[in-house]
Amino acid sequence: MSAQPLSESQEAAVRALVRSGRIREVEVDATRAANFLELADERLWELPSLSSPVVRLGIAYDAAHDVGEAFLAAYGYATVNGAGQHAAIGDFLVAILDAPPEAASAAIHFDRARRARNQQNYRATTVGDGQAVAVEEAAVILRAAATASGVGT
């Protein structure tokens, strides 16, 4: 099974990302998509054994990032090299996950998680348990959205 076709509005949003230079077209790569989902699954599997909110947030964010990379590969896109690659993944997720509401919300939350992770990594801000839980929940929802969309299968 391959990824479900995008709607006209989703395709238009993705084309806008390509025109803006945020992402580029590449060959569809179902194997790459599946590999990224395996990485995400491994990270998600390990989360319950972790107690530190900082570590949980980082691992959950990485899992969500892996899912984003899987979506890109499954639809034949990649981020361009350079600054803003993680933000471009978030923009792609928002463009293609406009429904159901939980997936759309998780796609939006990816960017919040990215900013929280950056604040923690580059400004040594603290991470609360609530932040970590929210990122974990978003990662799980994004992973389920990948399955529902036929990504990586």
Contacts in CASP RR format, 6 or more apart in sequence:
PFRMAT RR
TARGET T0000
AUTHOR 0000-0000-0000
METHOD contacts of the structure
MODEL  1
MSAQPLSESQEAAVRALVRSGRIREVEVDATRAANFLELADERLWELPSL
SSPVVRLGIAYDAAHDVGEAFLAAYGYATVNGAGQHAAIGDFLVAILDAP
PEAASAAIHFDRARRARNQQNYRATTVGDGQAVAVEEAAVILRAAATASG
VGT
1 150 0 8 1.000
1 153 0 8 1.000
2 28 0 8 1.000
2 30 0 8 1.000
2 74 0 8 1.000
2 150 0 8 1.000
2 153 0 8 1.000
3 28 0 8 1.000
3 33 0 8 1.000
3 71 0 8 1.000
3 74 0 8 1.000
3 75 0 8 1.000
3 149 0 8 1.000
3 150 0 8 1.000
3 151 0 8 1.000
3 152 0 8 1.000
4 149 0 8 1.000
4 150 0 8 1.000
6 14 0 8 1.000
6 75 0 8 1.000
6 96 0 8 1.000
7 98 0 8 1.000
9 98 0 8 1.000
10 95 0 8 1.000
10 96 0 8 1.000
10 98 0 8 1.000
13 94 0 8 1.000
13 95 0 8 1.000
13 96 0 8 1.000
14 23 0 8 1.000
14 75 0 8 1.000
14 77 0 8 1.000
14 92 0 8 1.000
14 95 0 8 1.000
14 96 0 8 1.000
16 95 0 8 1.000
17 23 0 8 1.000
17 77 0 8 1.000
17 88 0 8 1.000
17 91 0 8 1.000
17 92 0 8 1.000
17 95 0 8 1.000
18 24 0 8 1.000
18 25 0 8 1.000
18 77 0 8 1.000
21 80 0 8 1.000
22 79 0 8 1.000
22 80 0 8 1.000
22 84 0 8 1.000
22 87 0 8 1.000
22 88 0 8 1.000
22 91 0 8 1.000
22 92 0 8 1.000
23 72 0 8 1.000
23 77 0 8 1.000
23 78 0 8 1.000
23 79 0 8 1.000
23 80 0 8 1.000
23 88 0 8 1.000
23 91 0 8 1.000
23 92 0 8 1.000
24 77 0 8 1.000
24 78 0 8 1.000
24 79 0 8 1.000
24 80 0 8 1.000
25 76 0 8 1.000
25 77 0 8 1.000
26 73 0 8 1.000
26 76 0 8 1.000
26 77 0 8 1.000
26 78 0 8 1.000
27 76 0 8 1.000
28 73 0 8 1.000
28 74 0 8 1.000
28 75 0 8 1.000
28 76 0 8 1.000
29 73 0 8 1.000
29 74 0 8 1.000
29 76 0 8 1.000
30 73 0 8 1.000
30 74 0 8 1.000
30 152 0 8 1.000
30 153 0 8 1.000
32 69 0 8 1.000
32 70 0 8 1.000
32 73 0 8 1.000
33 69 0 8 1.000
33 70 0 8 1.000
33 71 0 8 1.000
33 73 0 8 1.000
33 74 0 8 1.000
33 151 0 8 1.000
33 152 0 8 1.000
34 70 0 8 1.000
34 152 0 8 1.000
34 153 0 8 1.000
36 66 0 8 1.000
36 67 0 8 1.000
36 68 0 8 1.000
36 69 0 8 1.000
36 70 0 8 1.000
36 73 0 8 1.000
37 66 0 8 1.000
37 67 0 8 1.000
37 70 0 8 1.000
37 143 0 8 1.000
37 146 0 8 1.000
37 151 0 8 1.000
37 152 0 8 1.000
39 63 0 8 1.000
39 66 0 8 1.000
40 63 0 8 1.000
40 64 0 8 1.000
40 66 0 8 1.000
40 67 0 8 1.000
40 70 0 8 1.000
40 139 0 8 1.000
40 143 0 8 1.000
40 146 0 8 1.000
41 143 0 8 1.000
43 59 0 8 1.000
43 60 0 8 1.000
43 62 0 8 1.000
43 63 0 8 1.000
43 66 0 8 1.000
43 139 0 8 1.000
44 60 0 8 1.000
44 63 0 8 1.000
44 136 0 8 1.000
44 139 0 8 1.000
44 140 0 8 1.000
44 143 0 8 1.000
46 59 0 8 1.000
47 56 0 8 1.000
47 59 0 8 1.000
47 60 0 8 1.000
47 63 0 8 1.000
47 136 0 8 1.000
50 56 0 8 1.000
50 59 0 8 1.000
53 127 0 8 1.000
53 128 0 8 1.000
53 129 0 8 1.000
53 130 0 8 1.000
53 131 0 8 1.000
53 132 0 8 1.000
54 120 0 8 1.000
54 126 0 8 1.000
54 127 0 8 1.000
54 132 0 8 1.000
56 132 0 8 1.000
56 133 0 8 1.000
56 135 0 8 1.000
56 136 0 8 1.000
57 113 0 8 1.000
57 116 0 8 1.000
57 117 0 8 1.000
57 120 0 8 1.000
57 127 0 8 1.000
57 131 0 8 1.000
57 132 0 8 1.000
57 135 0 8 1.000
58 117 0 8 1.000
58 120 0 8 1.000
58 135 0 8 1.000
60 113 0 8 1.000
60 132 0 8 1.000
60 135 0 8 1.000
60 136 0 8 1.000
60 138 0 8 1.000
60 139 0 8 1.000
61 113 0 8 1.000
61 114 0 8 1.000
61 116 0 8 1.000
61 117 0 8 1.000
61 135 0 8 1.000
61 139 0 8 1.000
63 139 0 8 1.000
63 143 0 8 1.000
64 106 0 8 1.000
64 110 0 8 1.000
64 113 0 8 1.000
64 135 0 8 1.000
64 138 0 8 1.000
64 139 0 8 1.000
64 142 0 8 1.000
65 86 0 8 1.000
65 89 0 8 1.000
67 139 0 8 1.000
67 142 0 8 1.000
67 143 0 8 1.000
67 145 0 8 1.000
67 146 0 8 1.000
68 89 0 8 1.000
68 90 0 8 1.000
68 92 0 8 1.000
68 93 0 8 1.000
68 110 0 8 1.000
68 142 0 8 1.000
68 146 0 8 1.000
69 89 0 8 1.000
70 146 0 8 1.000
70 151 0 8 1.000
70 152 0 8 1.000
71 92 0 8 1.000
71 93 0 8 1.000
71 96 0 8 1.000
71 146 0 8 1.000
71 149 0 8 1.000
71 151 0 8 1.000
72 78 0 8 1.000
72 79 0 8 1.000
72 89 0 8 1.000
72 92 0 8 1.000
74 146 0 8 1.000
74 149 0 8 1.000
74 150 0 8 1.000
74 151 0 8 1.000
74 152 0 8 1.000
75 96 0 8 1.000
77 92 0 8 1.000
79 85 0 8 1.000
79 88 0 8 1.000
79 89 0 8 1.000
80 88 0 8 1.000
86 114 0 8 1.000
87 111 0 8 1.000
87 114 0 8 1.000
89 110 0 8 1.000
90 107 0 8 1.000
90 110 0 8 1.000
90 111 0 8 1.000
90 114 0 8 1.000
91 111 0 8 1.000
93 107 0 8 1.000
93 110 0 8 1.000
93 142 0 8 1.000
94 104 0 8 1.000
94 107 0 8 1.000
94 108 0 8 1.000
94 110 0 8 1.000
94 111 0 8 1.000
96 107 0 8 1.000
96 149 0 8 1.000
97 103 0 8 1.000
97 104 0 8 1.000
97 106 0 8 1.000
97 107 0 8 1.000
97 142 0 8 1.000
97 145 0 8 1.000
98 104 0 8 1.000
102 141 0 8 1.000
103 141 0 8 1.000
103 142 0 8 1.000
103 144 0 8 1.000
103 145 0 8 1.000
103 148 0 8 1.000
105 138 0 8 1.000
105 141 0 8 1.000
106 137 0 8 1.000
106 138 0 8 1.000
106 139 0 8 1.000
106 141 0 8 1.000
106 142 0 8 1.000
106 145 0 8 1.000
107 142 0 8 1.000
109 134 0 8 1.000
109 135 0 8 1.000
109 138 0 8 1.000
110 138 0 8 1.000
110 142 0 8 1.000
112 134 0 8 1.000
113 134 0 8 1.000
113 135 0 8 1.000
113 138 0 8 1.000
116 125 0 8 1.000
116 127 0 8 1.000
116 131 0 8 1.000
116 135 0 8 1.000
119 125 0 8 1.000
120 126 0 8 1.000
120 127 0 8 1.000
146 152 0 8 1.000
147 153 0 8 1.000
END
